[in-house]
Amino acid sequence: MGLRDIFTTIFYFSSLSIQSLGLVAKAQYRHRRARATFKKTLILQGIPSEAARELAKAYPNPISEILGLISIR
């Protein structure tokens, strides 16, 4: 493996790492936004605020589900 191949591998690995971190941050942001919208919708439909907050906490988080799949042994 030549020096050029090593630098190319390092470049693509770092590029994919940065993209992955960006995608995780984007997914977290969208999850928070979806959970807040879900809570607001519940409140507008007449659910008490405390009950809506508890239901919104149960809103699934895709990142934790993916990490749960990775950690399965």
GISUL-V42482 format. One record per backbone hydrogen bond with DSSP energy under -0.5 kcal/mol. CO is the residue of the C=O (numbers start at 1). NH is the residue of the N-H. E is the energy in kcal/mol with one decimal. If there is no record, write none. Layout:
CO | NH | E
CO | NH | E
This chain:
2 | 6 | -1.8
3 | 7 | -2.3
4 | 8 | -2.4
5 | 9 | -2.4
6 | 10 | -2.4
7 | 11 | -2.4
8 | 12 | -2.5
9 | 13 | -2.5
10 | 14 | -2.4
11 | 15 | -2.3
12 | 16 | -2.6
13 | 17 | -2.1
14 | 18 | -2.3
15 | 19 | -2.3
16 | 20 | -2.3
17 | 21 | -2.2
18 | 22 | -2.1
19 | 23 | -2.3
20 | 24 | -2.2
21 | 25 | -2.3
22 | 26 | -2.3
23 | 27 | -2.3
24 | 28 | -2.3
25 | 29 | -2.3
26 | 30 | -2.4
27 | 31 | -2.1
28 | 32 | -2.4
29 | 33 | -2.3
30 | 34 | -2.6
31 | 35 | -2.6
32 | 36 | -2.2
33 | 37 | -2.2
34 | 38 | -2.5
35 | 39 | -2.2
36 | 40 | -2.4
37 | 41 | -2.5
38 | 42 | -2.2
39 | 43 | -2.3
40 | 44 | -2.4
41 | 45 | -1.6
42 | 47 | -2.3
43 | 46 | -1.4
48 | 52 | -2.5
49 | 53 | -2.1
50 | 54 | -2.0
51 | 55 | -2.4
52 | 56 | -2.3
53 | 57 | -1.6
54 | 58 | -0.9
56 | 59 | -1.3
60 | 62 | -0.6
61 | 65 | -1.6
62 | 66 | -2.2
63 | 67 | -2.6
64 | 68 | -1.9
65 | 69 | -1.7
66 | 70 | -1.9
67 | 71 | -1.8
69 | 72 | -0.8
